[in-house]
Amino acid sequence: CGLPQIPSLNDWIGHFDHAGFDRAVVKQSKFPGILDNLKELLYIDPHRVVSQEMGTDRELNKVIQQYKVLILRNRNHLGFGTFMVSKD
C-alpha cells in the first residue's frame, strides 16, 4: 500500500481525533484461523457477490495473492478492526 508502517489501533484513533471526530467505537479482531477458512470453503454464502471482471485482471490477482501470502505468514501478529466514527 506504500505505507512506511501499519498504523496501530492508537494511531488510528489519533488520526480520527485529529480529523475532528468526536466519538470512535472500535471493534477489533484477529484474522480467522485455518478452520474458519475451511468453513468458508465448505459453506459458501449464496448471497456473496464476486465481480466477474475481477477474475480476469491478472495484475490485480497477483497483488491479491501477494497480500494473502503476507497475511497468512503474519496472521499471529496482525488483526483487523471496524471503526465507527461520528461528528456532533
Kinemage of the C-alpha trace (Angstrom):
@kinemage 1
@onewidth
@group {chain A} dominant
@subgroup {mainchain}
@vectorlist {calphas} color= white
{ca cys a 1} P 0.000 0.000 0.000
{ca gly a 2} L 3.016 2.267 0.121
{ca leu a 3} L 2.781 2.885 3.862
{ca pro a 4} L 6.065 3.080 5.771
{ca gln a 5} L 4.384 1.073 8.565
{ca ile a 6} L 0.958 -0.238 9.524
{ca pro a 7} L -0.788 2.160 11.945
{ca ser a 8} L -1.557 0.747 15.392
{ca leu a 9} L -5.005 0.908 16.943
{ca asn a 10} L -3.971 4.005 18.925
{ca asp a 11} L -2.550 5.598 15.753
{ca trp a 12} L -5.910 5.146 14.003
{ca ile a 13} L -7.801 6.653 16.940
{ca gly a 14} L -5.342 9.573 16.910
{ca his a 15} L -5.997 10.126 13.190
{ca phe a 16} L -9.754 10.212 13.826
{ca asp a 17} L -9.299 12.658 16.731
{ca his a 18} L -7.063 14.858 14.569
{ca ala a 19} L -9.713 14.812 11.803
{ca gly a 20} L -12.263 16.226 14.266
{ca phe a 21} L -14.337 13.159 15.040
{ca asp a 22} L -15.907 13.325 18.494
{ca arg a 23} L -16.502 9.667 19.070
{ca ala a 24} L -14.962 6.426 17.845
{ca val a 25} L -16.320 2.949 18.523
{ca val a 26} L -13.829 0.210 17.743
{ca lys a 27} L -14.393 -3.497 17.235
{ca gln a 28} L -11.119 -5.354 16.980
{ca ser a 29} L -10.486 -8.983 15.938
{ca lys a 30} L -7.725 -11.325 14.933
{ca phe a 31} L -7.599 -12.787 11.451
{ca pro a 32} L -9.574 -16.017 11.132
{ca gly a 33} L -7.743 -19.274 11.607
{ca ile a 34} L -7.351 -22.083 9.119
{ca leu a 35} L -10.568 -23.762 10.323
{ca asp a 36} L -12.527 -20.570 9.640
{ca asn a 37} L -11.152 -20.508 6.084
{ca leu a 38} L -12.117 -24.170 5.636
{ca lys a 39} L -15.626 -23.402 6.909
{ca glu a 40} L -15.921 -20.637 4.304
{ca leu a 41} L -14.904 -23.055 1.540
{ca leu a 42} L -17.380 -25.729 2.632
{ca tyr a 43} L -20.351 -23.454 3.373
{ca ile a 44} L -20.457 -20.957 0.540
{ca asp a 45} L -22.654 -17.922 1.177
{ca pro a 46} L -25.222 -17.773 -1.656
{ca his a 47} L -25.533 -14.003 -1.170
{ca arg a 48} L -21.823 -13.307 -1.634
{ca val a 49} L -21.148 -11.175 -4.708
{ca val a 50} L -17.876 -11.552 -6.572
{ca ser a 51} L -17.205 -9.425 -9.612
{ca gln a 52} L -16.662 -11.424 -12.797
{ca glu a 53} L -14.332 -8.692 -14.060
{ca met a 54} L -12.026 -9.053 -11.075
{ca gly a 55} L -11.112 -12.597 -12.039
{ca thr a 56} L -9.825 -11.518 -15.435
{ca asp a 57} L -7.278 -8.926 -14.282
{ca arg a 58} L -4.022 -10.866 -13.868
{ca glu a 59} L -2.137 -7.983 -12.286
{ca leu a 60} L -4.870 -7.457 -9.676
{ca asn a 61} L -4.984 -11.191 -8.914
{ca lys a 62} L -1.200 -11.190 -8.496
{ca val a 63} L -1.362 -8.358 -5.941
{ca ile a 64} L -4.246 -10.014 -4.061
{ca gln a 65} L -2.319 -13.290 -3.918
{ca gln a 66} L 0.742 -11.463 -2.521
{ca tyr a 67} L -1.429 -9.907 0.223
{ca lys a 68} L -2.930 -13.312 1.054
{ca val a 69} L 0.548 -14.802 1.486
{ca leu a 70} L 1.624 -11.827 3.621
{ca ile a 71} L -1.447 -12.121 5.857
{ca leu a 72} L -1.179 -15.908 6.218
{ca arg a 73} L 2.514 -15.670 7.065
{ca asn a 74} L 1.901 -12.970 9.704
{ca arg a 75} L -1.616 -13.837 10.934
{ca asn a 76} L -0.447 -14.227 14.550
{ca his a 77} L 0.771 -10.625 14.588
{ca leu a 78} L -1.957 -8.935 12.550
{ca gly a 79} L -5.602 -8.203 13.143
{ca phe a 80} L -8.361 -6.044 11.749
{ca gly a 81} L -10.879 -3.634 13.085
{ca thr a 82} L -14.045 -1.800 12.307
{ca phe a 83} L -14.177 1.874 13.216
{ca met a 84} L -17.463 3.717 13.586
{ca val a 85} L -16.812 7.423 13.983
{ca ser a 86} L -19.088 10.429 14.271
{ca lys a 87} L -19.008 14.192 14.456
{ca asp a 88} L -21.506 16.072 16.578
